[in-house]
Amino acid sequence: MSGQPQLYSTPEPDVERAPSSDNDVTKRTAPVWLQRLSLFVLVLFCVYLGVLVMVLPWWTRVWDRNEFILARPWLAAVLHNGAVRGMISGLGLLDIWIGISEAVHYRDYRG
């Protein structure tokens, strides 16, 4: 096998680089208005989705007469239970809490 050409060159040892100073590396952050806009959209989405998930299980016209649920009797038996409805509403409250918590703990990142 010594007659075959070498496909890969021998690896050279890595040269250690000197640590660069923090002045050389500039982190680019998004503008403040964009950070605030994304926070607003996130909070609006979380609160809207949370209210929807919190109210939907108790809205009888949507929850009790849903064709998808009624087509599966085992699923209807589970989802019409009050405790399951309460847990789903609790997830909605949790989502609202996450949105409000994001708004309260917001900080601008300035570059």
CYANA upper distance limits for C-alpha pairs under 8 A (distance plus 0.5 A):
 20 SER  CA     24 ASP  CA      7.27
 20 SER  CA     25 VAL  CA      8.38
 21 SER  CA     25 VAL  CA      7.80
 22 ASP  CA     26 THR  CA      7.97
 27 LYS  CA    111 GLY  CA      7.24
 28 ARG  CA    111 GLY  CA      6.78
 29 THR  CA    109 TYR  CA      7.45
 29 THR  CA    110 ARG  CA      7.28
 29 THR  CA    111 GLY  CA      6.31
 30 ALA  CA     34 LEU  CA      6.85
 30 ALA  CA     35 GLN  CA      6.97
 31 PRO  CA     35 GLN  CA      6.93
 31 PRO  CA    110 ARG  CA      8.16
 32 VAL  CA     36 ARG  CA      6.68
 32 VAL  CA    108 ASP  CA      6.87
 32 VAL  CA    109 TYR  CA      7.71
 32 VAL  CA    110 ARG  CA      7.62
 33 TRP  CA     37 LEU  CA      6.54
 34 LEU  CA     38 SER  CA      6.58
 35 GLN  CA     39 LEU  CA      6.72
 35 GLN  CA    108 ASP  CA      7.66
 36 ARG  CA     40 PHE  CA      6.64
 36 ARG  CA    108 ASP  CA      8.37
 37 LEU  CA     41 VAL  CA      6.73
 38 SER  CA     42 LEU  CA      6.57
 39 LEU  CA     43 VAL  CA      6.58
 39 LEU  CA    102 GLU  CA      8.12
 39 LEU  CA    103 ALA  CA      7.47
 39 LEU  CA    106 TYR  CA      8.46
 40 PHE  CA     44 LEU  CA      6.50
 40 PHE  CA    103 ALA  CA      8.44
 41 VAL  CA     45 PHE  CA      6.49
 42 LEU  CA     46 CYS  CA      6.59
 42 LEU  CA     99 GLY  CA      7.40
 43 VAL  CA     47 VAL  CA      6.54
 43 VAL  CA     99 GLY  CA      5.05
 43 VAL  CA    100 ILE  CA      7.05
 43 VAL  CA    102 GLU  CA      7.59
 43 VAL  CA    103 ALA  CA      7.21
 44 LEU  CA     48 TYR  CA      6.47
 44 LEU  CA     99 GLY  CA      8.02
 45 PHE  CA     49 LEU  CA      6.45
 45 PHE  CA     99 GLY  CA      8.40
 46 CYS  CA     50 GLY  CA      6.33
 46 CYS  CA     95 ASP  CA      6.23
 46 CYS  CA     96 ILE  CA      6.26
 46 CYS  CA     98 ILE  CA      7.65
 46 CYS  CA     99 GLY  CA      5.53
 47 VAL  CA     51 VAL  CA      6.58
 47 VAL  CA     95 ASP  CA      7.28
 47 VAL  CA     96 ILE  CA      5.17
 47 VAL  CA     99 GLY  CA      6.53
 47 VAL  CA    100 ILE  CA      8.24
 48 TYR  CA     52 LEU  CA      6.73
 48 TYR  CA     96 ILE  CA      8.40
 49 LEU  CA     53 VAL  CA      6.59
 49 LEU  CA     92 GLY  CA      7.67
 49 LEU  CA     95 ASP  CA      7.82
 49 LEU  CA     96 ILE  CA      8.34
 50 GLY  CA     54 MET  CA      6.41
 50 GLY  CA     91 LEU  CA      7.90
 50 GLY  CA     92 GLY  CA      4.46
 50 GLY  CA     93 LEU  CA      6.44
 50 GLY  CA     94 LEU  CA      7.82
 50 GLY  CA     95 ASP  CA      5.43
 50 GLY  CA     96 ILE  CA      5.51
 51 VAL  CA     55 VAL  CA      6.52
 51 VAL  CA     92 GLY  CA      6.58
 51 VAL  CA     93 LEU  CA      7.91
 51 VAL  CA     96 ILE  CA      7.68
 52 LEU  CA     56 LEU  CA      6.23
 52 LEU  CA     92 GLY  CA      7.72
 53 VAL  CA     57 PRO  CA      7.76
 53 VAL  CA     88 ILE  CA      7.30
 53 VAL  CA     89 SER  CA      6.53
 53 VAL  CA     91 LEU  CA      7.71
 53 VAL  CA     92 GLY  CA      5.29
 54 MET  CA     88 ILE  CA      7.21
 54 MET  CA     89 SER  CA      4.39
 54 MET  CA     90 GLY  CA      7.26
 54 MET  CA     91 LEU  CA      7.66
 54 MET  CA     92 GLY  CA      4.93
 54 MET  CA     93 LEU  CA      6.90
 55 VAL  CA     59 TRP  CA      6.98
 55 VAL  CA     89 SER  CA      7.28
 56 LEU  CA     62 VAL  CA      7.76
 56 LEU  CA     63 TRP  CA      7.31
 56 LEU  CA     89 SER  CA      8.49
 57 PRO  CA     63 TRP  CA      6.22
 57 PRO  CA     85 ARG  CA      5.99
 57 PRO  CA     88 ILE  CA      7.73
 57 PRO  CA     89 SER  CA      7.53
 58 TRP  CA     63 TRP  CA      7.57
 58 TRP  CA     85 ARG  CA      7.77
 59 TRP  CA     63 TRP  CA      6.40
 59 TRP  CA     64 ASP  CA      8.40
 60 THR  CA     64 ASP  CA      5.54
 60 THR  CA     65 ARG  CA      7.61
 61 ARG  CA     65 ARG  CA      6.30
 61 ARG  CA     66 ASN  CA      8.38
 62 VAL  CA     66 ASN  CA      6.25
 64 ASP  CA     70 LEU  CA      8.50
 64 ASP  CA     80 HIS  CA      7.82
 65 ARG  CA     69 ILE  CA      8.42
 65 ARG  CA     70 LEU  CA      7.61
 66 ASN  CA     70 LEU  CA      6.62
 67 GLU  CA     71 ALA  CA      6.41
 68 PHE  CA     72 ARG  CA      7.51
 69 ILE  CA     73 PRO  CA      7.79
 69 ILE  CA     75 LEU  CA      6.63
 69 ILE  CA     76 ALA  CA      5.84
 70 LEU  CA     75 LEU  CA      8.33
 70 LEU  CA     76 ALA  CA      6.40
 72 ARG  CA     76 ALA  CA      6.77
 73 PRO  CA     77 ALA  CA      6.64
 74 TRP  CA     78 VAL  CA      7.02
 75 LEU  CA     79 LEU  CA      6.54
 76 ALA  CA     80 HIS  CA      6.30
 77 ALA  CA     81 ASN  CA      7.22
 78 VAL  CA     84 VAL  CA      7.56
 79 LEU  CA     84 VAL  CA      6.53
 79 LEU  CA     85 ARG  CA      7.15
 80 HIS  CA     84 VAL  CA      7.89
 80 HIS  CA     85 ARG  CA      7.59
 81 ASN  CA     85 ARG  CA      6.93
 82 GLY  CA     86 GLY  CA      6.63
 83 ALA  CA     87 MET  CA      6.75
 84 VAL  CA     88 ILE  CA      6.75
 85 ARG  CA     89 SER  CA      6.68
 86 GLY  CA     90 GLY  CA      6.55
 87 MET  CA     91 LEU  CA      6.89
 88 ILE  CA     92 GLY  CA      7.08
 89 SER  CA     93 LEU  CA      6.89
 90 GLY  CA     94 LEU  CA      6.64
 91 LEU  CA     95 ASP  CA      6.69
 92 GLY  CA     96 ILE  CA      6.85
 93 LEU  CA     97 TRP  CA      6.66
 94 LEU  CA     98 ILE  CA      6.70
 95 ASP  CA     99 GLY  CA      6.87
 96 ILE  CA    100 ILE  CA      6.78
 97 TRP  CA    101 SER  CA      6.42
 98 ILE  CA    102 GLU  CA      6.64
 99 GLY  CA    103 ALA  CA      6.99
100 ILE  CA    104 VAL  CA      6.73
101 SER  CA    105 HIS  CA      6.58
102 GLU  CA    106 TYR  CA      6.48
